[in-house]
Amino acid sequence: MQRRNAMIVPGAPNALTARVIEDIGFEAVYVTGAGVTNMFLGAPDIGLITLSELADHVAAMRDAVAIPLIVDADTGFGNAINVGRTVRMLERSGANAIQLEDQDFPKRCGHFAGKSVISSHEMVQKLRAAVDARHDANTLIVARTDAIALYGLDEALDRARAYVEAGADVTFVEAPRTVADMARIPQEVGVPQLANLVVGGLTPMLGTDELAKMGFAIALYANTALQAALLAMQEVLSHLRTAGSLDDVQNRLASFSERQRVVAKPLFDALEKKYA
């Protein structure tokens, strides 16, 4: 993150997606709370996922890939005491960075209307609890603020600076509306910054070069893989429903052998032979 070169980090809702991200050559995976909720529960990002459900997904991804996992822990699943347990549990599950946000519970997607945020003081205490709870000093605490939606950019930047003083290693100012607002964030907050790029969302969809020039550390595409998979499923299954065959869409499907390669079947074949 210290390179501040807008490293692209795609989001994964499950271990298979994490494998694809690593296989393509990305340097890290973002465990998306919205994506896990959408994929696992078939529900919107409105605070429905539980800590144990999230930890199970993190553990599965940790077993599947070796690259770092940045885990979206939403509001920390409660108050400062709960945040401490959340950090310990996700760290044991394999998280390398844990993101906490200052929304009130139940949280909403950062690009939904109707959000509310807790006081800056309460969030500072939650971040202090997170810092105290982590076992490994190399586990990063990412502090997200959704204050722009309610109070504007200046308040969001004030909160981000307060969160850094509380011990956050990275901050994430969610949903800036203009390019000028985006440029202010890495200039005015000293620690590495994360930019969240959401197709159809509120933030301008800038390219990596422009984000790097601004000084962002990470360009996050939290649900790009999920949205691509959803569209592919809809198109292929609609064709199957209408045409009664896959004759015209087989080129839209990964081959049987590619599917087995991505899930590392040759590795398990070798293990079977080793322990036969």
Summary of the structure (lengths in Angstrom):
residues: 276
radius of gyration: 19.6
end to end distance: 44.2
largest distance: 63.8
contacts: 913
relative contact order: 0.13
helix: 49%
strand: 14%
